[in-house]
Amino acid sequence: MKIKKAILAIVFAGISSLAFSQTSILITNDTGIDFFGVHASESEDPYWSDDLLTYDIFEDESEVEITFPAGMSCLVDIMVTYDEESSIEFEEVDICEISGIILHYDGTYEIY
């Protein structure tokens, strides 16, 4: 009985650490424009995160590593902003299953 409890405790601890760990992916900007912000939300959630971009500008044809907040689910929407009132959204990106994403101007993306 003690062995079962110990195994369950180890499994639960592993699941808990996965659920609350931060996830990072490499994002490639292949849109033809520069970005000034990168935000994320869990899919189906109407609220966006604070800006995840650690630079002032994310230039076209460049790559940056983005770290998503701890506790965020695997399936997220990503929004990039390129001026005060304009943005592009990329829906239902599974950040737990990929190492990188290439963003296109029309809202499509390629994963790797």
Sequence and secondary structure as in RCSB ss.txt:
>XXXX:A:sequence
MKIKKAILAIVFAGISSLAFSQTSILITNDTGIDFFGVHASESEDPYWSDDLLTYDIFEDESEVEITFPAGMSCL
VDIMVTYDEESSIEFEEVDICEISGIILHYDGTYEIY
>XXXX:A:secstr
 HHHHHHHHHHHHHHHHHHHS EEEEEEEESSS BSEEEEEETT     S    SS B TT EEEEEE TT  SE
EEEEEEEETTEEEEEEEEETTS SEEEEETTS EEE 
